[in-house]
Amino acid sequence: MKELMATAKTKTGLKVFTTVLDKVYQTGRKVTEEFKESMEIVFDAYLPKWNYTAKPQAA
């Protein structure tokens, strides 16, 4: 799959760089209230359950 994804490119020449993370991540972790208050969570429009970005809020 990695090699298949790495062959992707756009009409304007943008190429894809791929990497595989083989680490096992702990599931079921909960975020603290402090984190929720200090970060803006932006959910992806296409896959919001899977993709999001945590952005620090300006001080």
N, C-alpha and C positions, 0 to 999 in steps of 0.2 A: 504494500500500500504506500509506503514511504516513497519508493521510486516512482510510482504512478503519480502521486501528488507533486513530486519534484519536476515532472515534465510539463506541468501547467504553466501557461503564460498568456498574456493579453495581446490584443492586436497592436498595442503601442510598445510592446517589448518588456513589460513587467514580468519578471520571473519569480518563481516561488522557491523559498528556502525551507527545507523541512528538517525536523529533528524529532527523535522519539524519546520520550521520557519513560524509562522503565521502572521508575520508583512506584511503590505501592503506597497510595495515600489513604489516610484514615478517613472513614466515613462517619457521618453523624455528628461532626463537630459543630458547636454552636458559637455564633459570633457574640461578642460582649456588647452591652449597651453603649459603652464608651466608643467602640469601633463604629457602631451605627450612627452615633452622633457626630463623629469626626470625618466620616466618609460619605461621599455621594455615590450611590449605587446606580449605574446606568445599565439597563437591561437591553440586550440585543433585540432588534425588531423582528428578526427571523426565528431565532431559537432562544427566547428569553429564559427558559428554564435551565438551559445549558451554558449560555454565554452571557457574561456580564463583566463590567469593569468597575472597580472601586477606585474613585478619584478623591484624593484628599481635598477637603474644602479649604479655601483661602482663609488665612488667619485674620 
